[in-house]
Amino acid sequence: MRLLCSCSVLLLLVLIPRECESGNILVLPTEGSHWVNMDVILQALHARGHSLTILRSSKSWYIKEKSSYYRTYTVETERSLDQKFITKIIRDTLEFERGALPLTSFLHTTFGMIGVFLDAHTAVAEAVTGILDDKALMKTLNESKFDLVLTDPCWGGGSILAKYLNLPLVYNVRWLIGEEAHMAIAPSPLSYIPITGTGNTNKMTFMQRVKNMLMYIATRAQNEMVAQRIYQKICDKYLGPGIDYTELMLDADIWLMRADFVFEFPRPTMPNAIYMGGFQCKPAKALPADLEEFVQSSGEHGFILMSLGTFVSELPADITNEIAAAFAKVPQKVIWRHKGDKPTTLGNNTLLVDWMPQNDLLGHPKIKLFVAHGGTNGAQEAMYHGVPVVGLPLFFDQYDNLLRLKERGGAEILSVQTVDKDDNFLKAIQAVLNEPSYRTNMQKLSRLHRDTPMKPMDSALFWIEFVMRHKGAGHLKAQSYKMPWYSYHSVDVFLFMGCVVLLLLLTTVMLLRCLCTKMCRKKVKHE
């Protein structure tokens, strides 16, 4: 009997599919909210038995050096995208936006931030150079026999490292340097695909399409400037001549897109774009006792949740005082993630916290409203739980994220220029609280988002493991990224066809002229 059991166990081990084999993954992450969602994937990969190694900066403030589910190599850097650098960008942006007109705001976003972007990417490039120059580290990485590189291409180092180590590349992506990732790999007609930063939807007037085109040109120019001035130099130095960085950046095997078409406007896509929007969302767990007691004290009115995300610790005092005063006038209880000085107008119904279990609060039965800045993670969690939103976008893609919820009837949007004027904040939260359609529309989005044959996280894990099993996914890559722009748009074909038609027309004209000349000569001779 014991022998039979041993044979059965041995047979079972032999028949276990390769899907259960553990892989060895090298991760080059990004800080802030990008790390928050990367960390969710890493924990899921670890739970499936994969080994994870992370390259982090010595100035990292989110990515811990020691962890129970990954190991790290820390790279010493003189400068990095540390908390001080990011906080300064945010503070300067807020100060400018508060006094800006729409046109100046557009110009500042389009052109005024170029210097900041170059500084940020230069810091990233220095970190990548530090990795590649560390002979001992590179020897260790080469000997570790990794199966793939997993990176967030918001910054440009991951693709260079993957090429240097000759490894398959998987992106956890929404942004590719300075543009939405679809714009780089998929056909993107500007007539109905809005460029981030324009505030356009997929239904545009003529002038909105003009604005869309101008923003597209400016974005492409920014990306080319960054790619050529910063990352191309690294390619030339470490990868040798003939390696074009733009082409290298687009050569990822799988693009795990942090979006889905419940959230995004419909658009063309590509076979190696895998949608995992809301992968970080999950059913709510029980709240800590103190928070549960506070929430239950709200009675039939329920509670409002406010958070401005990872990077924003505090708003200017006049804005926070206006927000606190508005909260004091509503019957709901309020949980507000806030750092800094306590607002002077804070009401007894408002609880200030340094940290909160956002997902669990959004999934609580008594939640009535989410006041948010419009980050991708928060917007998708609100959609997952069906909670209406009052948005206060501050920078980057936040307005565009909130606009997608507003277009579907689930949100209202304020601006930093007007939030503290004419009771705008109070009017907005009262409108969303008192009009049932906002909640109805968000719950409809929630049902659509959840109604899928495969959970977003399971899809992401499958395709990461797919790349490991097959050493890449070259059969899913379109050749478009290797084509020059004139071939991609068939400009050369149109020119050739135009020349052929022109040649035929000229030949026909010449033949007719010759024929007419001969006819005229015969007529003269005959006379």
C-alpha positions, 0 to 999 in steps of 0.5 A: 500500500505504501509503495502504491502511494509512493508511486502515485505521488511520483506519477503526480509530480511527473504529470504536473504541468509546467505552469506550476514551475516557478520562475525567476523574475527581475523587476525594475519598478517605479516609485509612488503609486506605480509601486503600489500597484506593482507590489500587488502583482509581485505579491501574487507572483510570489504566492505562485512560487516565483522568485523575485529580485528588485533593483532599487535606488539607495534613495528609494522611499517606497520600495523597502530594502528587506521584504519577505517576498522579494530580494533587492539589489540597492544601487547607489545614486547621487540623485533620484526621483526621491520624495523631495523631488516629486513633492517640489514638482507637485507644489510648483504645479499646484501654485501655477495651476491656481492662478493660470488661465486655460490657455496658460495652463495648456502651454505650461503642461505642454512646454513649460514642464519640459525642463522638469521632465528632462531632469527626472529622466536624467536622474533615471538614466544615471541610475540605469548607468550605475547599474550597467557600470557595476561589473559585480552586480551585472555578473550576478544578474547574468549568473542568476538566469532570470526568465524575464524583466518586469518593469513599468515603462513610465521611465525608460531604463527597463527596456535597456536592461532587458536588452543588455541581459537578453531577456524577454520584457513584460510591461506593467503599463499605462504610461510610456515615458510621457504618453499613454501607452496605446498611442505608441503601439496601436493605430490611434486616429486623433479624430476620436482618440483624445490625447491625455491633457486635452480634457477631450472625450471621444466625441470632439468638435472641430476645435477640440480636434485641433487641440488634440492634434497640437497636443499630440505633436507636442507630446511626440516632440517631448518624447523624442527629445527625452529618448534621443537626448538621454536614453539613446546615449545609454543605448549607444554606450552599452548596447552598441551602434545600430540600436534605436532606443524608440524601437527598443522601447516598443519591443516588449513582449507583453503590455499589461495595460492598467485599464479596461474598456469599461473605463477607457474610451473604445479604440484600436488595440494590439494582440500583445496588449493585455487588459488588467484594469482593476487588478488591484481591486478586491472585496472589502475586508473588515475595518479596524475596530476604531474605524468601524465604530466611527463608520457605524456612528454615521447612522442612515446618512453614511460616510464620505471618504476623501483621499488625494493619493500617494504624493499629495500630503496637504493642500494650501490652507485656504483650500483645506479650510474651505473643504473642511467647512463644507464637510461640516455642513453635511449630515454624513461622517467624513474620513479624510486622509490628511497630513499637515496642519489641522484645518481651522474649520474642521467639523465634529463629523470629520476624522483626519487620518494619516493612513486608511484601508481605502479599498475596504472603506470603498467597499463598506455598505455605508459609503456614500461618496468618494472625494478623490484626486483621480489617480488610476488606482483610486478611480478604478477602485471607486468603479469596482465598488460602485461609489460615485466620485467628486473629483479634484484633479491636481496634475498629470492624467487625473483630470482625464481619468475623472472625465471618463467617470463623468462621461458615464454619469458617475462623477463631478469634477472641480478644479483647484482654481474654483474649489474654494470659491462660491461654495463650489465644493459643498454644491458638488458633494451635495449634488452627487449625494442627493442625485441617485443617478450618480450611484446608479451609474457607478454601480452599472459600471461596477457590474460591467467591470466585474462581468469578465470570464477571467479576473484581471489579476489572473489574466496578468499572471497567466501572460507573465507565465506565458512569456516565461514558458515560451521565452517571449511572445514574438508572435504577438508583436506587430512589425509596425514599431520597426517601420519608419513613419513614412512606411507605416503611413504608406506615404512612400506607397502613395508617392509611388502610385502618384508618380505612376499615375502622373507618368501615365498621364504625361505619357498619354498627353505626349502620345496625344500631342504626337498624334495631333502633330502627325494629323496636322502634318498630313493635312498640310501636305494634302492641301 
